[in-house]
Amino acid sequence: MVYFAEISKRRESDFVHQYMSVSVTDLTNDICGQIWRNSEIVSCKFKYLKVATQWAMGSLLPWAIVLIVASFSNGRVPLVGG
């Protein structure tokens, strides 16, 4: 009952009627199931976000090297002198 993809498939009046006819126990079980499933999804997303952040941070060193080498090869070093 409390899953947005399923709710959106129903007409508003049908959803309200069905929702109001569900027992408190069934509704509590459904909500707990949704919380558990959402925690699985969020956990997976955070794992991928952590890995992506680590790779992004790791890519900074090669970029810094490329920029320094390019500066030296062009005879301009913006960090030295004014």
Backbone hydrogen bonds, N-H to C=O, Kabsch-Sander energy under -0.5 kcal/mol:
donor,donor_aa,acceptor,acceptor_aa,energy
3,Y,1,M,-0.8
6,E,3,Y,-0.8
7,I,3,Y,-2.6
8,S,4,F,-2.5
9,K,5,A,-0.5
9,K,6,E,-0.7
10,R,7,I,-1.6
15,F,11,R,-2.6
16,V,12,E,-2.7
17,H,13,S,-2.3
18,Q,14,D,-2.7
19,Y,15,F,-3.2
20,M,16,V,-2.4
21,S,17,H,-1.2
22,V,18,Q,-0.5
22,V,19,Y,-1.0
27,L,23,S,-2.6
28,T,24,V,-2.7
29,N,25,T,-2.4
30,D,26,D,-2.3
31,I,27,L,-2.7
32,C,28,T,-2.5
33,G,29,N,-2.2
34,Q,30,D,-2.1
35,I,31,I,-2.5
36,W,32,C,-2.4
37,R,33,G,-2.3
38,N,34,Q,-2.8
39,S,35,I,-2.1
40,E,36,W,-1.6
41,I,37,R,-2.1
42,V,38,N,-2.8
43,S,39,S,-2.2
44,C,40,E,-2.0
45,K,41,I,-2.3
46,F,42,V,-2.6
47,K,43,S,-1.8
48,Y,44,C,-2.2
49,L,45,K,-2.5
50,K,46,F,-2.4
51,V,47,K,-2.1
52,A,48,Y,-2.6
53,T,49,L,-2.4
54,Q,50,K,-2.3
55,W,51,V,-2.4
56,A,52,A,-2.4
57,M,53,T,-2.6
58,G,54,Q,-2.4
59,S,55,W,-1.5
60,L,57,M,-1.1
61,L,57,M,-0.5
63,W,59,S,-1.6
64,A,60,L,-2.5
65,I,61,L,-2.3
66,V,62,P,-2.4
67,L,63,W,-2.5
68,I,64,A,-2.4
69,V,65,I,-2.8
70,A,66,V,-2.5
71,S,67,L,-2.1
72,F,68,I,-2.3
73,S,69,V,-2.5
74,N,70,A,-1.4
75,G,72,F,-1.0
76,R,71,S,-1.9
80,V,77,V,-1.4
